[in-house]
Amino acid sequence: MSIFNKFPYIVVEGPIGSGKTTLAKMLADRFPVDYLSEKAEANPFLPKFYQDAQRYALPTQLFFLFQRANQMKDLSQRDMFAKPIVADFFLEKDALFARLNLDDEEYALYHQIYVHLQLNAPKPDLVIYLQTPVEALAARIEERNVHYEQEIPREYLESLAEAYSEFFHHYDASPVLIVNNEKLNILKNPDALDLLIDRISKIKSQREFFNPNFE
């Protein structure tokens, strides 16, 4: 039985460099499901944000908010018999980034717009959280060599990793599989994806952990 028979809407989440997009794409390639992408590269403010976070945080955040609002609208209108979905983001993380990157006045404006949009995002059947040490995030960002990502300060990665950990410590709206992502390299190890899929198929409770011990 496919993991998507058990979890028709799976979200993969984690900080930049965690491999969430790579994993979501590989699951979409493995199974007959639709892939919903964050499309971060479509945000024209993102490269500027990594160069000058204080100046470009608000437009970067608002672009993502409106983009995700449109995606969630399309998702909520899908036919109940449509194909399962794997996504590399979910709406709940929007506020995480907003609180991390915006000052109080900007956040108040962001929140006002968020409330005005009256977003009603479908609840994931499973969230896979790729918990990744900062050292691994930095190494993977350097390795994939996207020009503007090389500007990301280590302090920002540390704050982001901490914010994700705090968020998922309290998150209970959907079942969560917390994956120790330090040694689970699905690009370099052909067995890693199969191992993760097998672990997903065995989930029985609301919050579970997966700690693979190989490179």
C-alpha positions as CSV (number, residue, x, y, z in Angstrom):
1,M,0.0,0.0,0.0
2,S,1.3,3.5,-0.9
3,I,2.0,5.9,1.9
4,F,-0.4,8.3,0.1
5,N,-3.3,5.9,0.6
6,K,-2.7,6.5,4.3
7,F,-1.7,10.1,4.1
8,P,-3.3,11.7,0.9
9,Y,-1.8,15.2,1.7
10,I,1.8,15.2,2.8
11,V,3.8,18.3,3.6
12,V,7.6,18.3,3.8
13,E,9.0,21.1,5.9
14,G,12.4,22.4,7.2
15,P,14.7,25.3,7.0
16,I,16.5,26.4,3.8
17,G,19.1,23.8,3.0
18,S,17.2,20.9,4.7
19,G,16.3,19.3,1.4
20,K,12.5,19.7,1.7
21,T,12.0,20.5,-2.0
22,T,14.3,17.6,-3.0
23,L,12.4,15.1,-0.9
24,A,9.0,16.4,-2.0
25,K,10.1,16.1,-5.7
26,M,11.4,12.6,-5.2
27,L,8.2,11.5,-3.5
28,A,6.2,13.0,-6.4
29,D,8.5,11.1,-8.9
30,R,8.1,7.8,-7.0
31,F,4.3,7.9,-6.5
32,P,1.4,9.1,-8.8
33,V,0.7,12.3,-6.9
34,D,0.5,16.0,-7.6
35,Y,3.5,18.1,-6.4
36,L,2.8,21.6,-4.9
37,S,5.9,23.7,-4.8
38,E,6.7,26.8,-2.8
39,K,8.5,28.3,-5.9
40,A,10.8,30.4,-3.8
41,E,12.7,31.3,-6.9
42,A,9.7,33.2,-8.2
43,N,9.9,35.8,-5.4
44,P,11.8,38.7,-6.8
45,F,12.6,40.1,-3.4
46,L,14.2,37.0,-2.0
47,P,17.8,37.6,-3.3
48,K,17.6,41.2,-2.0
49,F,16.4,40.0,1.4
50,Y,19.5,37.9,1.8
51,Q,21.6,41.0,1.1
52,D,19.6,43.4,3.2
53,A,17.1,41.6,5.4
54,Q,15.9,44.7,7.3
55,R,14.9,46.5,4.1
56,Y,13.4,43.7,2.1
57,A,11.8,41.5,4.8
58,L,8.3,42.9,4.4
59,P,7.9,42.8,0.6
60,T,9.5,39.3,0.6
61,Q,7.0,38.1,3.2
62,L,4.0,39.7,1.6
63,F,4.9,38.2,-1.8
64,F,5.1,34.7,-0.3
65,L,1.8,35.3,1.6
66,F,-0.1,36.2,-1.5
67,Q,1.5,33.4,-3.5
68,R,0.6,30.9,-0.9
69,A,-2.9,32.3,-0.5
70,N,-3.5,31.6,-4.2
71,Q,-2.1,28.1,-3.9
72,M,-4.2,27.3,-0.8
73,K,-7.3,28.6,-2.6
74,D,-6.7,26.2,-5.5
75,L,-6.0,23.4,-3.1
76,S,-9.1,23.9,-1.0
77,Q,-11.2,23.8,-4.2
78,R,-9.8,20.5,-5.4
79,D,-12.2,17.6,-6.0
80,M,-12.2,15.1,-3.1
81,F,-11.3,12.4,-5.6
82,A,-8.3,14.2,-7.1
83,K,-4.8,12.7,-6.9
84,P,-3.0,12.9,-3.5
85,I,-0.6,15.8,-3.0
86,V,2.9,16.3,-1.7
87,A,4.0,19.9,-0.9
88,D,7.3,21.4,0.1
89,F,5.6,24.1,2.3
90,F,2.5,24.8,4.3
91,L,0.8,28.0,5.2
92,E,1.4,27.7,8.9
93,K,5.1,28.4,8.5
94,D,4.3,31.8,7.0
95,A,3.8,33.3,10.5
96,L,7.0,31.7,11.7
97,F,9.1,33.6,9.1
98,A,7.0,36.8,9.6
99,R,7.7,36.8,13.4
100,L,11.4,36.1,12.8
101,N,12.1,38.7,10.2
102,L,9.6,41.6,10.7
103,D,9.7,44.3,13.3
104,D,6.6,44.9,15.4
105,E,5.0,47.4,13.1
106,E,5.6,45.4,10.0
107,Y,4.3,42.3,11.7
108,A,1.1,44.1,12.7
109,L,0.6,45.0,9.1
110,Y,1.4,41.5,7.9
111,H,-1.1,40.0,10.4
112,Q,-3.8,42.5,9.4
113,I,-3.4,41.4,5.7
114,Y,-3.3,37.7,6.7
115,V,-6.6,38.1,8.6
116,H,-8.2,40.0,5.8
117,L,-7.4,37.3,3.3
118,Q,-9.4,34.8,5.4
119,L,-7.2,31.9,4.4
120,N,-8.6,28.5,5.0
121,A,-5.8,26.0,4.2
122,P,-6.6,22.3,4.2
123,K,-4.9,20.4,7.1
124,P,-2.1,18.1,6.0
125,D,-2.6,14.4,6.7
126,L,1.1,14.2,7.6
127,V,3.9,16.7,8.1
128,I,7.5,15.5,7.6
129,Y,9.8,17.9,9.5
130,L,13.5,17.7,8.4
131,Q,15.3,18.7,11.6
132,T,18.7,19.7,10.4
133,P,21.8,21.0,12.3
134,V,23.0,24.4,11.3
135,E,26.4,23.0,10.1
136,A,24.6,20.7,7.7
137,L,22.3,23.5,6.5
138,A,25.3,25.7,5.8
139,A,27.2,22.9,4.0
140,R,24.3,22.0,1.8
141,I,23.6,25.6,0.9
142,E,27.3,26.0,-0.1
143,E,27.2,22.8,-2.1
144,R,24.2,23.7,-4.2
145,N,25.8,27.0,-4.9
146,V,22.8,29.3,-5.6
147,H,24.4,32.7,-5.9
148,Y,22.2,34.8,-3.6
149,E,22.0,32.0,-0.9
150,Q,25.7,32.4,-0.3
151,E,24.9,35.7,1.3
152,I,22.9,34.1,4.1
153,P,24.5,34.9,7.5
154,R,25.1,31.9,9.8
155,E,23.3,33.8,12.6
156,Y,20.2,33.8,10.4
157,L,20.4,30.0,9.9
158,E,20.8,29.6,13.6
159,S,17.7,31.7,14.3
160,L,15.7,29.9,11.6
161,A,16.7,26.4,12.8
162,E,15.7,27.4,16.4
163,A,12.4,28.9,15.2
164,Y,11.5,25.7,13.3
165,S,12.4,23.5,16.3
166,E,10.2,25.7,18.6
167,F,7.4,25.7,16.1
168,F,7.3,21.9,15.7
169,H,7.7,21.4,19.4
170,H,4.2,22.9,19.8
171,Y,2.6,21.9,16.5
172,D,-0.2,19.4,16.9
173,A,-2.7,20.1,14.1
174,S,-1.5,17.2,12.0
175,P,0.6,14.0,12.6
176,V,4.3,14.9,12.4
177,L,7.3,12.7,11.6
178,I,10.4,14.5,12.9
179,V,13.4,13.3,10.9
180,N,17.0,13.7,12.1
181,N,18.2,14.9,8.8
182,E,21.9,15.2,9.6
183,K,22.8,11.8,8.0
184,L,19.8,11.2,5.8
185,N,21.1,12.3,2.4
186,I,18.6,11.2,-0.2
187,L,20.7,12.6,-3.0
188,K,23.9,10.7,-2.2
189,N,22.5,7.5,-0.7
190,P,20.1,5.5,-2.9
191,D,18.8,3.6,0.1
192,A,17.8,6.7,2.1
193,L,14.5,7.4,0.3
194,D,13.4,3.7,0.6
195,L,14.2,3.8,4.3
196,L,12.2,6.9,4.9
197,I,9.2,5.7,2.9
198,D,9.3,2.5,4.9
199,R,9.4,4.5,8.2
200,I,6.4,6.7,7.0
201,S,4.4,3.6,6.3
202,K,4.8,2.5,9.9
203,I,3.6,5.7,11.5
204,K,0.9,5.0,14.1
205,S,0.7,8.0,16.4
206,Q,0.4,11.8,16.2
207,R,4.1,12.5,16.8
208,E,7.0,10.2,15.9
209,F,10.7,10.4,15.4
210,F,13.1,8.9,12.9
211,N,16.8,8.9,13.6
212,P,18.6,7.1,10.7
213,N,22.3,6.3,11.5
214,F,24.0,6.1,8.2
215,E,25.5,8.6,5.7
